Amino acid sequence: MRTFLERIVTTFVIAAAIFNALWWLAVPLVLWYVVRFDAYELIVVAFCIDIYFAPNHTWPYYTLVSAGFVLFGMVIRPRLRPHTTNFFS
């Protein structure tokens, strides 16, 4: 239950930071969120933000960037796991 609430609250904080153009807060939170969780819901949130800003943009920038962050998280997460090899055997 704690993880679910943590995901929901962090997603809302990220969305609020993007709407208020607080990039110094949004980018580190997104990076932490992508490394900590499977962040597929960020693509849905970014799609909703792109729909909101649709009259001003021709490309879905937020959706493309969030998909890039999710792919980055999928690549970097296995590399951050500790290796348990015995060097002396």
PDB file of N, CA, C and O in Angstrom, chain B, residues numbered from 101:
ATOM      1  N   MET B 101       0.826  -1.186   0.000  1.00  0.00           N
ATOM      2  CA  MET B 101       0.000   0.000   0.000  1.00  0.00           C
ATOM      3  C   MET B 101       0.874   1.256   0.000  1.00  0.00           C
ATOM      4  O   MET B 101       0.544   2.246  -0.653  1.00  0.00           O
ATOM      5  N   ARG B 102       1.968   1.212   0.720  1.00  0.00           N
ATOM      6  CA  ARG B 102       2.860   2.368   0.795  1.00  0.00           C
ATOM      7  C   ARG B 102       3.438   2.702  -0.575  1.00  0.00           C
ATOM      8  O   ARG B 102       3.514   3.872  -0.950  1.00  0.00           O
ATOM      9  N   THR B 103       3.846   1.678  -1.323  1.00  0.00           N
ATOM     10  CA  THR B 103       4.417   1.897  -2.643  1.00  0.00           C
ATOM     11  C   THR B 103       3.381   2.488  -3.585  1.00  0.00           C
ATOM     12  O   THR B 103       3.701   3.368  -4.384  1.00  0.00           O
ATOM     13  N   PHE B 104       2.139   2.014  -3.499  1.00  0.00           N
ATOM     14  CA  PHE B 104       1.082   2.540  -4.347  1.00  0.00           C
ATOM     15  C   PHE B 104       0.848   4.023  -4.071  1.00  0.00           C
ATOM     16  O   PHE B 104       0.747   4.823  -5.001  1.00  0.00           O
ATOM     17  N   LEU B 105       0.763   4.384  -2.804  1.00  0.00           N
ATOM     18  CA  LEU B 105       0.563   5.792  -2.456  1.00  0.00           C
ATOM     19  C   LEU B 105       1.769   6.638  -2.852  1.00  0.00           C
ATOM     20  O   LEU B 105       1.616   7.778  -3.289  1.00  0.00           O
ATOM     21  N   GLU B 106       2.956   6.083  -2.699  1.00  0.00           N
ATOM     22  CA  GLU B 106       4.165   6.799  -3.095  1.00  0.00           C
ATOM     23  C   GLU B 106       4.162   7.074  -4.597  1.00  0.00           C
ATOM     24  O   GLU B 106       4.556   8.157  -5.031  1.00  0.00           O
ATOM     25  N   ARG B 107       3.725   6.111  -5.377  1.00  0.00           N
ATOM     26  CA  ARG B 107       3.655   6.284  -6.827  1.00  0.00           C
ATOM     27  C   ARG B 107       2.626   7.343  -7.205  1.00  0.00           C
ATOM     28  O   ARG B 107       2.897   8.191  -8.056  1.00  0.00           O
ATOM     29  N   ILE B 108       1.459   7.307  -6.591  1.00  0.00           N
ATOM     30  CA  ILE B 108       0.401   8.261  -6.903  1.00  0.00           C
ATOM     31  C   ILE B 108       0.820   9.678  -6.539  1.00  0.00           C
ATOM     32  O   ILE B 108       0.672  10.597  -7.345  1.00  0.00           O
ATOM     33  N   VAL B 109       1.338   9.858  -5.340  1.00  0.00           N
ATOM     34  CA  VAL B 109       1.743  11.194  -4.893  1.00  0.00           C
ATOM     35  C   VAL B 109       2.876  11.728  -5.760  1.00  0.00           C
ATOM     36  O   VAL B 109       2.857  12.896  -6.149  1.00  0.00           O
ATOM     37  N   THR B 110       3.845  10.903  -6.062  1.00  0.00           N
ATOM     38  CA  THR B 110       4.970  11.356  -6.889  1.00  0.00           C
ATOM     39  C   THR B 110       4.508  11.708  -8.297  1.00  0.00           C
ATOM     40  O   THR B 110       4.995  12.676  -8.880  1.00  0.00           O
ATOM     41  N   THR B 111       3.578  10.940  -8.853  1.00  0.00           N
ATOM     42  CA  THR B 111       3.050  11.249 -10.183  1.00  0.00           C
ATOM     43  C   THR B 111       2.336  12.595 -10.187  1.00  0.00           C
ATOM     44  O   THR B 111       2.498  13.375 -11.125  1.00  0.00           O
ATOM     45  N   PHE B 112       1.551  12.878  -9.156  1.00  0.00           N
ATOM     46  CA  PHE B 112       0.874  14.168  -9.079  1.00  0.00           C
ATOM     47  C   PHE B 112       1.862  15.314  -8.886  1.00  0.00           C
ATOM     48  O   PHE B 112       1.679  16.387  -9.460  1.00  0.00           O
ATOM     49  N   VAL B 113       2.892  15.105  -8.094  1.00  0.00           N
ATOM     50  CA  VAL B 113       3.900  16.151  -7.900  1.00  0.00           C
ATOM     51  C   VAL B 113       4.647  16.414  -9.201  1.00  0.00           C
ATOM     52  O   VAL B 113       4.930  17.567  -9.527  1.00  0.00           O
ATOM     53  N   ILE B 114       4.968  15.367  -9.943  1.00  0.00           N
ATOM     54  CA  ILE B 114       5.649  15.544 -11.232  1.00  0.00           C
ATOM     55  C   ILE B 114       4.753  16.313 -12.196  1.00  0.00           C
ATOM     56  O   ILE B 114       5.216  17.232 -12.872  1.00  0.00           O
ATOM     57  N   ALA B 115       3.473  15.945 -12.265  1.00  0.00           N
ATOM     58  CA  ALA B 115       2.551  16.640 -13.162  1.00  0.00           C
ATOM     59  C   ALA B 115       2.394  18.105 -12.768  1.00  0.00           C
ATOM     60  O   ALA B 115       2.368  18.980 -13.633  1.00  0.00           O
ATOM     61  N   ALA B 116       2.289  18.376 -11.473  1.00  0.00           N
ATOM     62  CA  ALA B 116       2.169  19.764 -11.018  1.00  0.00           C
ATOM     63  C   ALA B 116       3.436  20.554 -11.316  1.00  0.00           C
ATOM     64  O   ALA B 116       3.362  21.731 -11.669  1.00  0.00           O
ATOM     65  N   ALA B 117       4.595  19.924 -11.178  1.00  0.00           N
ATOM     66  CA  ALA B 117       5.853  20.612 -11.483  1.00  0.00           C
ATOM     67  C   ALA B 117       5.960  20.921 -12.971  1.00  0.00           C
ATOM     68  O   ALA B 117       6.478  21.972 -13.348  1.00  0.00           O
ATOM     69  N   ILE B 118       5.476  20.020 -13.820  1.00  0.00           N
ATOM     70  CA  ILE B 118       5.512  20.272 -15.266  1.00  0.00           C
ATOM     71  C   ILE B 118       4.540  21.390 -15.627  1.00  0.00           C
ATOM     72  O   ILE B 118       4.883  22.267 -16.420  1.00  0.00           O
ATOM     73  N   PHE B 119       3.342  21.378 -15.064  1.00  0.00           N
ATOM     74  CA  PHE B 119       2.367  22.430 -15.374  1.00  0.00           C
ATOM     75  C   PHE B 119       2.851  23.804 -14.916  1.00  0.00           C
ATOM     76  O   PHE B 119       2.538  24.809 -15.554  1.00  0.00           O
ATOM     77  N   ASN B 120       3.604  23.863 -13.826  1.00  0.00           N
ATOM     78  CA  ASN B 120       4.098  25.138 -13.315  1.00  0.00           C
ATOM     79  C   ASN B 120       5.500  25.473 -13.806  1.00  0.00           C
ATOM     80  O   ASN B 120       6.101  26.446 -13.351  1.00  0.00           O
ATOM     81  N   ALA B 121       6.019  24.679 -14.725  1.00  0.00           N
ATOM     82  CA  ALA B 121       7.346  24.888 -15.329  1.00  0.00           C
ATOM     83  C   ALA B 121       8.460  24.891 -14.287  1.00  0.00           C
ATOM     84  O   ALA B 121       9.405  25.674 -14.382  1.00  0.00           O
ATOM     85  N   LEU B 122       8.347  24.026 -13.311  1.00  0.00           N
ATOM     86  CA  LEU B 122       9.400  23.858 -12.306  1.00  0.00           C
ATOM     87  C   LEU B 122      10.307  22.714 -12.746  1.00  0.00           C
ATOM     88  O   LEU B 122      10.297  21.640 -12.145  1.00  0.00           O
ATOM     89  N   TRP B 123      11.087  22.947 -13.790  1.00  0.00           N
ATOM     90  CA  TRP B 123      11.911  21.896 -14.382  1.00  0.00           C
ATOM     91  C   TRP B 123      13.009  21.440 -13.439  1.00  0.00           C
ATOM     92  O   TRP B 123      13.430  20.285 -13.503  1.00  0.00           O
ATOM     93  N   TRP B 124      13.484  22.319 -12.563  1.00  0.00           N
ATOM     94  CA  TRP B 124      14.520  21.942 -11.603  1.00  0.00           C
ATOM     95  C   TRP B 124      13.988  20.905 -10.613  1.00  0.00           C
ATOM     96  O   TRP B 124      14.773  20.187  -9.993  1.00  0.00           O
ATOM     97  N   LEU B 125      12.665  20.818 -10.459  1.00  0.00           N
ATOM     98  CA  LEU B 125      12.048  19.815  -9.591  1.00  0.00           C
ATOM     99  C   LEU B 125      11.557  18.605 -10.395  1.00  0.00           C
ATOM    100  O   LEU B 125      11.657  17.470  -9.929  1.00  0.00           O
ATOM    101  N   ALA B 126      11.032  18.844 -11.589  1.00  0.00           N
ATOM    102  CA  ALA B 126      10.411  17.777 -12.370  1.00  0.00           C
ATOM    103  C   ALA B 126      11.436  16.771 -12.891  1.00  0.00           C
ATOM    104  O   ALA B 126      11.215  15.564 -12.799  1.00  0.00           O
ATOM    105  N   VAL B 127      12.543  17.249 -13.433  1.00  0.00           N
ATOM    106  CA  VAL B 127      13.515  16.338 -14.058  1.00  0.00           C
ATOM    107  C   VAL B 127      14.163  15.388 -13.038  1.00  0.00           C
ATOM    108  O   VAL B 127      14.214  14.187 -13.299  1.00  0.00           O
ATOM    109  N   PRO B 128      14.660  15.871 -11.888  1.00  0.00           N
ATOM    110  CA  PRO B 128      15.206  14.901 -10.919  1.00  0.00           C
ATOM    111  C   PRO B 128      14.155  13.925 -10.379  1.00  0.00           C
ATOM    112  O   PRO B 128      14.458  12.757 -10.139  1.00  0.00           O
ATOM    113  N   LEU B 129      12.924  14.403 -10.188  1.00  0.00           N
ATOM    114  CA  LEU B 129      11.869  13.499  -9.721  1.00  0.00           C
ATOM    115  C   LEU B 129      11.552  12.429 -10.753  1.00  0.00           C
ATOM    116  O   LEU B 129      11.341  11.269 -10.399  1.00  0.00           O
ATOM    117  N   VAL B 130      11.517  12.806 -12.029  1.00  0.00           N
ATOM    118  CA  VAL B 130      11.256  11.825 -13.075  1.00  0.00           C
ATOM    119  C   VAL B 130      12.387  10.809 -13.144  1.00  0.00           C
ATOM    120  O   VAL B 130      12.132   9.612 -13.281  1.00  0.00           O
ATOM    121  N   LEU B 131      13.624  11.265 -13.052  1.00  0.00           N
ATOM    122  CA  LEU B 131      14.762  10.338 -13.076  1.00  0.00           C
ATOM    123  C   LEU B 131      14.707   9.364 -11.896  1.00  0.00           C
ATOM    124  O   LEU B 131      14.918   8.163 -12.067  1.00  0.00           O
ATOM    125  N   TRP B 132      14.421   9.886 -10.702  1.00  0.00           N
ATOM    126  CA  TRP B 132      14.307   9.020  -9.529  1.00  0.00           C
ATOM    127  C   TRP B 132      13.147   8.035  -9.704  1.00  0.00           C
ATOM    128  O   TRP B 132      13.279   6.854  -9.381  1.00  0.00           O
ATOM    129  N   TYR B 133      12.018   8.519 -10.214  1.00  0.00           N
ATOM    130  CA  TYR B 133      10.827   7.690 -10.383  1.00  0.00           C
ATOM    131  C   TYR B 133      11.068   6.579 -11.391  1.00  0.00           C
ATOM    132  O   TYR B 133      10.624   5.448 -11.190  1.00  0.00           O
ATOM    133  N   VAL B 134      11.767   6.894 -12.469  1.00  0.00           N
ATOM    134  CA  VAL B 134      12.030   5.907 -13.517  1.00  0.00           C
ATOM    135  C   VAL B 134      12.979   4.826 -13.018  1.00  0.00           C
ATOM    136  O   VAL B 134      12.816   3.655 -13.361  1.00  0.00           O
ATOM    137  N   VAL B 135      13.955   5.200 -12.222  1.00  0.00           N
ATOM    138  CA  VAL B 135      14.896   4.208 -11.701  1.00  0.00           C
ATOM    139  C   VAL B 135      14.256   3.375 -10.585  1.00  0.00           C
ATOM    140  O   VAL B 135      14.556   2.189 -10.454  1.00  0.00           O
ATOM    141  N   ARG B 136      13.394   3.975  -9.794  1.00  0.00           N
ATOM    142  CA  ARG B 136      12.794   3.289  -8.656  1.00  0.00           C
ATOM    143  C   ARG B 136      11.657   2.345  -9.051  1.00  0.00           C
ATOM    144  O   ARG B 136      11.552   1.246  -8.505  1.00  0.00           O
ATOM    145  N   PHE B 137      10.803   2.763  -9.997  1.00  0.00           N
ATOM    146  CA  PHE B 137       9.602   2.008 -10.361  1.00  0.00           C
ATOM    147  C   PHE B 137       9.599   1.710 -11.856  1.00  0.00           C
ATOM    148  O   PHE B 137      10.399   2.255 -12.617  1.00  0.00           O
ATOM    149  N   ASP B 138       8.674   0.825 -12.261  1.00  0.00           N
ATOM    150  CA  ASP B 138       8.334   0.702 -13.678  1.00  0.00           C
ATOM    151  C   ASP B 138       7.405   1.869 -13.986  1.00  0.00           C
ATOM    152  O   ASP B 138       6.256   1.879 -13.545  1.00  0.00           O
ATOM    153  N   ALA B 139       7.878   2.820 -14.716  1.00  0.00           N
ATOM    154  CA  ALA B 139       7.205   4.120 -14.821  1.00  0.00           C
ATOM    155  C   ALA B 139       6.360   4.251 -16.074  1.00  0.00           C
ATOM    156  O   ALA B 139       6.396   5.290 -16.733  1.00  0.00           O
ATOM    157  N   TYR B 140       5.606   3.226 -16.415  1.00  0.00           N
ATOM    158  CA  TYR B 140       4.796   3.289 -17.617  1.00  0.00           C
ATOM    159  C   TYR B 140       3.670   4.310 -17.502  1.00  0.00           C
ATOM    160  O   TYR B 140       3.217   4.846 -18.514  1.00  0.00           O
ATOM    161  N   GLU B 141       3.220   4.582 -16.299  1.00  0.00           N
ATOM    162  CA  GLU B 141       2.135   5.551 -16.137  1.00  0.00           C
ATOM    163  C   GLU B 141       2.584   6.970 -16.453  1.00  0.00           C
ATOM    164  O   GLU B 141       1.750   7.840 -16.704  1.00  0.00           O
ATOM    165  N   LEU B 142       3.881   7.213 -16.444  1.00  0.00           N
ATOM    166  CA  LEU B 142       4.365   8.540 -16.838  1.00  0.00           C
ATOM    167  C   LEU B 142       4.053   8.842 -18.296  1.00  0.00           C
ATOM    168  O   LEU B 142       3.842  10.000 -18.655  1.00  0.00           O
ATOM    169  N   ILE B 143       4.021   7.821 -19.136  1.00  0.00           N
ATOM    170  CA  ILE B 143       3.670   8.029 -20.542  1.00  0.00           C
ATOM    171  C   ILE B 143       2.209   8.467 -20.651  1.00  0.00           C
ATOM    172  O   ILE B 143       1.883   9.330 -21.465  1.00  0.00           O
ATOM    173  N   VAL B 144       1.341   7.890 -19.849  1.00  0.00           N
ATOM    174  CA  VAL B 144      -0.075   8.278 -19.863  1.00  0.00           C
ATOM    175  C   VAL B 144      -0.240   9.707 -19.347  1.00  0.00           C
ATOM    176  O   VAL B 144      -0.995  10.490 -19.922  1.00  0.00           O
ATOM    177  N   VAL B 145       0.461  10.048 -18.269  1.00  0.00           N
ATOM    178  CA  VAL B 145       0.396  11.407 -17.735  1.00  0.00           C
ATOM    179  C   VAL B 145       0.936  12.405 -18.758  1.00  0.00           C
ATOM    180  O   VAL B 145       0.354  13.472 -18.951  1.00  0.00           O
ATOM    181  N   ALA B 146       2.038  12.066 -19.410  1.00  0.00           N
ATOM    182  CA  ALA B 146       2.605  12.954 -20.428  1.00  0.00           C
ATOM    183  C   ALA B 146       1.656  13.092 -21.615  1.00  0.00           C
ATOM    184  O   ALA B 146       1.554  14.170 -22.201  1.00  0.00           O
ATOM    185  N   PHE B 147       0.968  12.022 -21.972  1.00  0.00           N
ATOM    186  CA  PHE B 147      -0.007  12.102 -23.057  1.00  0.00           C
ATOM    187  C   PHE B 147      -1.144  13.059 -22.697  1.00  0.00           C
ATOM    188  O   PHE B 147      -1.600  13.835 -23.537  1.00  0.00           O
ATOM    189  N   CYS B 148      -1.595  12.998 -21.452  1.00  0.00           N
ATOM    190  CA  CYS B 148      -2.646  13.933 -21.005  1.00  0.00           C
ATOM    191  C   CYS B 148      -2.148  15.376 -21.019  1.00  0.00           C
ATOM    192  O   CYS B 148      -2.897  16.286 -21.372  1.00  0.00           O
ATOM    193  N   ILE B 149      -0.905  15.586 -20.640  1.00  0.00           N
ATOM    194  CA  ILE B 149      -0.331  16.931 -20.687  1.00  0.00           C
ATOM    195  C   ILE B 149      -0.206  17.395 -22.140  1.00  0.00           C
ATOM    196  O   ILE B 149      -0.451  18.564 -22.435  1.00  0.00           O
ATOM    197  N   ASP B 150       0.168  16.500 -23.041  1.00  0.00           N
ATOM    198  CA  ASP B 150       0.231  16.857 -24.464  1.00  0.00           C
ATOM    199  C   ASP B 150      -1.151  17.207 -25.014  1.00  0.00           C
ATOM    200  O   ASP B 150      -1.273  18.106 -25.846  1.00  0.00           O
ATOM    201  N   ILE B 151      -2.174  16.520 -24.569  1.00  0.00           N
ATOM    202  CA  ILE B 151      -3.530  16.861 -25.002  1.00  0.00           C
ATOM    203  C   ILE B 151      -3.903  18.252 -24.499  1.00  0.00           C
ATOM    204  O   ILE B 151      -4.556  19.012 -25.215  1.00  0.00           O
ATOM    205  N   TYR B 152      -3.500  18.591 -23.288  1.00  0.00           N
ATOM    206  CA  TYR B 152      -3.796  19.902 -22.734  1.00  0.00           C
ATOM    207  C   TYR B 152      -3.095  21.004 -23.524  1.00  0.00           C
ATOM    208  O   TYR B 152      -3.685  22.055 -23.777  1.00  0.00           O
ATOM    209  N   PHE B 153      -1.833  20.771 -23.917  1.00  0.00           N
ATOM    210  CA  PHE B 153      -1.069  21.766 -24.647  1.00  0.00           C
ATOM    211  C   PHE B 153      -1.148  21.583 -26.160  1.00  0.00           C
ATOM    212  O   PHE B 153      -0.348  22.183 -26.879  1.00  0.00           O
ATOM    213  N   ALA B 154      -2.078  20.780 -26.671  1.00  0.00           N
ATOM    214  CA  ALA B 154      -2.154  20.450 -28.101  1.00  0.00           C
ATOM    215  C   ALA B 154      -2.254  21.651 -29.028  1.00  0.00           C
ATOM    216  O   ALA B 154      -1.619  21.630 -30.083  1.00  0.00           O
ATOM    217  N   PRO B 155      -3.007  22.697 -28.706  1.00  0.00           N
ATOM    218  CA  PRO B 155      -3.075  23.824 -29.642  1.00  0.00           C
ATOM    219  C   PRO B 155      -1.741  24.559 -29.832  1.00  0.00           C
ATOM    220  O   PRO B 155      -1.565  25.265 -30.824  1.00  0.00           O
ATOM    221  N   ASN B 156      -0.815  24.402 -28.906  1.00  0.00           N
ATOM    222  CA  ASN B 156       0.452  25.129 -28.975  1.00  0.00           C
ATOM    223  C   ASN B 156       1.597  24.303 -29.559  1.00  0.00           C
ATOM    224  O   ASN B 156       2.636  24.865 -29.905  1.00  0.00           O
ATOM    225  N   HIS B 157       1.435  23.001 -29.675  1.00  0.00           N
ATOM    226  CA  HIS B 157       2.514  22.128 -30.134  1.00  0.00           C
ATOM    227  C   HIS B 157       2.054  21.311 -31.338  1.00  0.00           C
ATOM    228  O   HIS B 157       0.873  20.994 -31.479  1.00  0.00           O
ATOM    229  N   THR B 158       3.008  20.979 -32.197  1.00  0.00           N
ATOM    230  CA  THR B 158       2.690  20.111 -33.323  1.00  0.00           C
ATOM    231  C   THR B 158       3.109  18.668 -33.044  1.00  0.00           C
ATOM    232  O   THR B 158       2.539  17.741 -33.618  1.00  0.00           O
ATOM    233  N   TRP B 159       4.076  18.472 -32.193  1.00  0.00           N
ATOM    234  CA  TRP B 159       4.559  17.141 -31.826  1.00  0.00           C
ATOM    235  C   TRP B 159       4.221  16.851 -30.367  1.00  0.00           C
ATOM    236  O   TRP B 159       4.161  17.781 -29.563  1.00  0.00           O
ATOM    237  N   PRO B 160       4.000  15.606 -30.007  1.00  0.00           N
ATOM    238  CA  PRO B 160       3.748  15.267 -28.592  1.00  0.00           C
ATOM    239  C   PRO B 160       5.066  15.190 -27.806  1.00  0.00           C
ATOM    240  O   PRO B 160       5.545  14.102 -27.485  1.00  0.00           O
ATOM    241  N   TYR B 161       5.634  16.346 -27.506  1.00  0.00           N
ATOM    242  CA  TYR B 161       6.956  16.409 -26.884  1.00  0.00           C
ATOM    243  C   TYR B 161       7.014  15.691 -25.544  1.00  0.00           C
ATOM    244  O   TYR B 161       7.940  14.920 -25.292  1.00  0.00           O
ATOM    245  N   TYR B 162       6.037  15.936 -24.688  1.00  0.00           N
ATOM    246  CA  TYR B 162       6.073  15.344 -23.356  1.00  0.00           C
ATOM    247  C   TYR B 162       5.963  13.821 -23.413  1.00  0.00           C
ATOM    248  O   TYR B 162       6.615  13.122 -22.636  1.00  0.00           O
ATOM    249  N   THR B 163       5.148  13.308 -24.322  1.00  0.00           N
ATOM    250  CA  THR B 163       5.012  11.857 -24.470  1.00  0.00           C
ATOM    251  C   THR B 163       6.309  11.246 -24.982  1.00  0.00           C
ATOM    252  O   THR B 163       6.742  10.205 -24.488  1.00  0.00           O
ATOM    253  N   LEU B 164       6.930  11.883 -25.963  1.00  0.00           N
ATOM    254  CA  LEU B 164       8.187  11.358 -26.495  1.00  0.00           C
ATOM    255  C   LEU B 164       9.306  11.396 -25.460  1.00  0.00           C
ATOM    256  O   LEU B 164      10.081  10.447 -25.345  1.00  0.00           O
ATOM    257  N   VAL B 165       9.390  12.490 -24.708  1.00  0.00           N
ATOM    258  CA  VAL B 165      10.430  12.592 -23.677  1.00  0.00           C
ATOM    259  C   VAL B 165      10.187  11.593 -22.556  1.00  0.00           C
ATOM    260  O   VAL B 165      11.133  10.980 -22.060  1.00  0.00           O
ATOM    261  N   SER B 166       8.925  11.420 -22.147  1.00  0.00           N
ATOM    262  CA  SER B 166       8.659  10.447 -21.076  1.00  0.00           C
ATOM    263  C   SER B 166       8.923   9.020 -21.547  1.00  0.00           C
ATOM    264  O   SER B 166       9.390   8.190 -20.767  1.00  0.00           O
ATOM    265  N   ALA B 167       8.630   8.726 -22.810  1.00  0.00           N
ATOM    266  CA  ALA B 167       8.966   7.399 -23.336  1.00  0.00           C
ATOM    267  C   ALA B 167      10.482   7.204 -23.345  1.00  0.00           C
ATOM    268  O   ALA B 167      10.970   6.105 -23.082  1.00  0.00           O
ATOM    269  N   GLY B 168      11.222   8.263 -23.646  1.00  0.00           N
ATOM    270  CA  GLY B 168      12.683   8.181 -23.575  1.00  0.00           C
ATOM    271  C   GLY B 168      13.176   7.945 -22.161  1.00  0.00           C
ATOM    272  O   GLY B 168      14.106   7.169 -21.946  1.00  0.00           O
ATOM    273  N   PHE B 169      12.553   8.616 -21.187  1.00  0.00           N
ATOM    274  CA  PHE B 169      12.924   8.392 -19.791  1.00  0.00           C
ATOM    275  C   PHE B 169      12.617   6.959 -19.359  1.00  0.00           C
ATOM    276  O   PHE B 169      13.408   6.346 -18.642  1.00  0.00           O
ATOM    277  N   VAL B 170      11.482   6.426 -19.786  1.00  0.00           N
ATOM    278  CA  VAL B 170      11.118   5.044 -19.425  1.00  0.00           C
ATOM    279  C   VAL B 170      12.101   4.058 -20.048  1.00  0.00           C
ATOM    280  O   VAL B 170      12.520   3.105 -19.392  1.00  0.00           O
ATOM    281  N   LEU B 171      12.469   4.278 -21.299  1.00  0.00           N
ATOM    282  CA  LEU B 171      13.467   3.416 -21.929  1.00  0.00           C
ATOM    283  C   LEU B 171      14.815   3.530 -21.227  1.00  0.00           C
ATOM    284  O   LEU B 171      15.511   2.531 -21.049  1.00  0.00           O
ATOM    285  N   PHE B 172      15.184   4.748 -20.828  1.00  0.00           N
ATOM    286  CA  PHE B 172      16.412   4.953 -20.061  1.00  0.00           C
ATOM    287  C   PHE B 172      16.363   4.151 -18.760  1.00  0.00           C
ATOM    288  O   PHE B 172      17.348   3.517 -18.381  1.00  0.00           O
ATOM    289  N   GLY B 173      15.220   4.181 -18.080  1.00  0.00           N
ATOM    290  CA  GLY B 173      15.079   3.423 -16.843  1.00  0.00           C
ATOM    291  C   GLY B 173      15.165   1.927 -17.061  1.00  0.00           C
ATOM    292  O   GLY B 173      15.720   1.208 -16.230  1.00  0.00           O
ATOM    293  N   MET B 174      14.621   1.449 -18.175  1.00  0.00           N
ATOM    294  CA  MET B 174      14.697   0.015 -18.473  1.00  0.00           C
ATOM    295  C   MET B 174      16.132  -0.413 -18.762  1.00  0.00           C
ATOM    296  O   MET B 174      16.513  -1.545 -18.463  1.00  0.00           O
ATOM    297  N   VAL B 175      16.920   0.473 -19.335  1.00  0.00           N
ATOM    298  CA  VAL B 175      18.314   0.146 -19.645  1.00  0.00           C
ATOM    299  C   VAL B 175      19.196   0.272 -18.408  1.00  0.00           C
ATOM    300  O   VAL B 175      20.062  -0.572 -18.181  1.00  0.00           O
ATOM    301  N   ILE B 176      18.991   1.306 -17.613  1.00  0.00           N
ATOM    302  CA  ILE B 176      19.915   1.597 -16.509  1.00  0.00           C
ATOM    303  C   ILE B 176      19.626   0.756 -15.264  1.00  0.00           C
ATOM    304  O   ILE B 176      20.546   0.489 -14.492  1.00  0.00           O
ATOM    305  N   ARG B 177      18.382   0.331 -15.044  1.00  0.00           N
ATOM    306  CA  ARG B 177      18.036  -0.396 -13.819  1.00  0.00           C
ATOM    307  C   ARG B 177      18.826  -1.692 -13.642  1.00  0.00           C
ATOM    308  O   ARG B 177      19.307  -1.940 -12.537  1.00  0.00           O
ATOM    309  N   PRO B 178      18.987  -2.538 -14.672  1.00  0.00           N
ATOM    310  CA  PRO B 178      19.792  -3.750 -14.466  1.00  0.00           C
ATOM    311  C   PRO B 178      21.262  -3.445 -14.192  1.00  0.00           C
ATOM    312  O   PRO B 178      21.938  -4.233 -13.530  1.00  0.00           O
ATOM    313  N   ARG B 179      21.758  -2.341 -14.679  1.00  0.00           N
ATOM    314  CA  ARG B 179      23.164  -1.986 -14.449  1.00  0.00           C
ATOM    315  C   ARG B 179      23.409  -1.438 -13.045  1.00  0.00           C
ATOM    316  O   ARG B 179      24.552  -1.383 -12.592  1.00  0.00           O
ATOM    317  N   LEU B 180      22.355  -1.040 -12.365  1.00  0.00           N
ATOM    318  CA  LEU B 180      22.492  -0.523 -11.004  1.00  0.00           C
ATOM    319  C   LEU B 180      22.363  -1.604  -9.939  1.00  0.00           C
ATOM    320  O   LEU B 180      22.597  -1.340  -8.760  1.00  0.00           O
ATOM    321  N   ARG B 181      21.998  -2.800 -10.334  1.00  0.00           N
ATOM    322  CA  ARG B 181      21.890  -3.894  -9.366  1.00  0.00           C
ATOM    323  C   ARG B 181      23.282  -4.322  -8.916  1.00  0.00           C
ATOM    324  O   ARG B 181      24.202  -4.382  -9.731  1.00  0.00           O
ATOM    325  N   PRO B 182      23.444  -4.617  -7.643  1.00  0.00           N
ATOM    326  CA  PRO B 182      24.754  -5.075  -7.181  1.00  0.00           C
ATOM    327  C   PRO B 182      25.048  -6.492  -7.677  1.00  0.00           C
ATOM    328  O   PRO B 182      24.158  -7.341  -7.740  1.00  0.00           O
ATOM    329  N   HIS B 183      26.283  -6.722  -8.017  1.00  0.00           N
ATOM    330  CA  HIS B 183      26.713  -8.058  -8.449  1.00  0.00           C
ATOM    331  C   HIS B 183      27.212  -8.822  -7.236  1.00  0.00           C
ATOM    332  O   HIS B 183      27.945  -8.278  -6.411  1.00  0.00           O
ATOM    333  N   THR B 184      26.821 -10.065  -7.128  1.00  0.00           N
ATOM    334  CA  THR B 184      27.220 -10.888  -6.003  1.00  0.00           C
ATOM    335  C   THR B 184      28.150 -11.978  -6.472  1.00  0.00           C
ATOM    336  O   THR B 184      27.813 -13.161  -6.420  1.00  0.00           O
ATOM    337  N   THR B 185      29.305 -11.589  -6.925  1.00  0.00           N
ATOM    338  CA  THR B 185      30.304 -12.572  -7.334  1.00  0.00           C
ATOM    339  C   THR B 185      31.386 -12.635  -6.275  1.00  0.00           C
ATOM    340  O   THR B 185      31.694 -11.643  -5.615  1.00  0.00           O
ATOM    341  N   ASN B 186      31.949 -13.803  -6.129  1.00  0.00           N
ATOM    342  CA  ASN B 186      33.021 -13.997  -5.177  1.00  0.00           C
ATOM    343  C   ASN B 186      34.350 -13.871  -5.922  1.00  0.00           C
ATOM    344  O   ASN B 186      34.674 -14.701  -6.772  1.00  0.00           O
ATOM    345  N   PHE B 187      35.101 -12.850  -5.605  1.00  0.00           N
ATOM    346  CA  PHE B 187      36.348 -12.606  -6.309  1.00  0.00           C
ATOM    347  C   PHE B 187      37.467 -13.574  -5.910  1.00  0.00           C
ATOM    348  O   PHE B 187      38.450 -13.718  -6.638  1.00  0.00           O
ATOM    349  N   PHE B 188      37.323 -14.231  -4.767  1.00  0.00           N
ATOM    350  CA  PHE B 188      38.408 -15.070  -4.254  1.00  0.00           C
ATOM    351  C   PHE B 188      38.230 -16.543  -4.559  1.00  0.00           C
ATOM    352  O   PHE B 188      39.025 -17.361  -4.096  1.00  0.00           O
ATOM    353  N   SER B 189      37.223 -16.905  -5.317  1.00  0.00           N
ATOM    354  CA  SER B 189      37.039 -18.342  -5.581  1.00  0.00           C
ATOM    355  C   SER B 189      37.497 -18.714  -6.963  1.00  0.00           C
ATOM    356  O   SER B 189      37.414 -19.880  -7.348  1.00  0.00           O
TER     357      SER B 189
END
